[in-house]
Amino acid sequence: MKLPQKNPLEWAVFAASLVLVLAVAGLLVYDAVGGAPQGQPQLVVRPGEPRAQGNLLTVPVVVENNGRQAAEQVLVAVTVRQAGGTAETAELTFDLIPRNASEEGQIAVPLHGAVEAIEGYVVSFRLP
């Protein structure tokens, strides 16, 4: 029995595919075995620009995880300080924030006056 002959283009496509598959497999094994350093989640809270909607003030919130591990049940608190010394705090929970990813949410507080400052911070999270 004689094997069919492959032309040079077929061999080039085969070689390129083989190199790509081996490279991806190698990267996955390297990451899974622990070649990349493991660490705690590094969560950063970034409140956005507040918007008045009727008698409420809504604030978009972005939470970034710059760490090497995911975080579950992330509880974020956002404090909005308004004119007259009024401060309102709202909480927001994210089910999961993968490593090197971000999630978006929104909080709402009663509107009492002009916004003086907005602070956001992580209250708690759980490691998966």
TADAGI-V218712 format. One line per field, one symbol per residue. phi: phi as a letter, one per 20 degrees, with the letter a starting at -180 (. if undefined). burial: # if it has 24 or more other C-alpha atoms within 12 Angstrom, else .. A space follows every 10 residues. Layout:
# TADAGI-V218712
phi=???
burial=???
This chain:
# TADAGI-V218712
phi=.dffedegff ffffffffff fffffffffg fffofefeaf fdecdcfeff cecmedddcf cddddeeecf cdledddcdd edgnnfccdc dbddfbcffl bccdbbdccf edrffebccc beeabcef
burial=.......... .......... .......... .......... #######..# ......#### #####..### #..####### #......### ####.####. .######### #...#..### ##..#...
